[in-house]
């Protein structure tokens, strides 16, 4: 026998379990949006700029330069000079000196020119002078160091032996690929390309491409013959002046290439 009101109860019970699934999915989406919005707020608030340096007091930080949050290890910042419009990715380490709270004198130890880009997770360790020229782009997880551990004494732990230090100089306009390592004493000329994963030491001339471990020159620029050996792909067509972003987007959707003549 059905008790009074039981039929009404059965009518109100959802027959489709998807109702509960939809509600749970909506809650997850709402929570996800809230987390992402909160993280974006934290990233914006934690970024370091000339106007909002936070706890960091660099020797110089140019206009438009931004260190993304979260930052990696940063110390010796009074001896670190950052040019204008630099982009420093998340978890990038920038250090001057062997350890924090040292007096390193009156001259900068680590210098970045204007427009330098350091990809996520990169390390620049400057125990002695490290200079990175303007408009040099580094992919993620690049390691640039002026210090090598020494192992002269075979009986002493390597980590306890005094390291060797040599200045590093990277010219303007270089491209340093993902995971590349620039060792102490390296000197890179202008517009050098360092292949991903390369280990660079010694001197690299202007307009050269280096690859391997240890890195060697695999392509160089000859004023008369151009790139030697020749490039395997055609040079990209330059974007003509006056083309708007909207026009570029429309061309990309149509699979067309801008006419360099502008016609």
ABEGO torsion letter per residue (X at the ends): XBBBGAAAAAAABBABAAAAAAAAAAAAAAAAAAAAAAAAAAAAAABBBAABAEABBBABBBBGBBBBOBBBBBBGAAABBBBBGBBBBBGBBBBBEABBGBBAEABBABBBBBGBBBBBGBBBBBABBBBBBBGBBBBBGBBBBABBBBAABAABBAAABBBBBBBBBBBBGBBBBBGBBBBBGBBBBBGBBBBBGBBBBEBBBBGBBBBEOBBBBABBBBAAAEBOBBBABBBBBBBBBGBBAAAAAAAAAAGBBBBAAGX
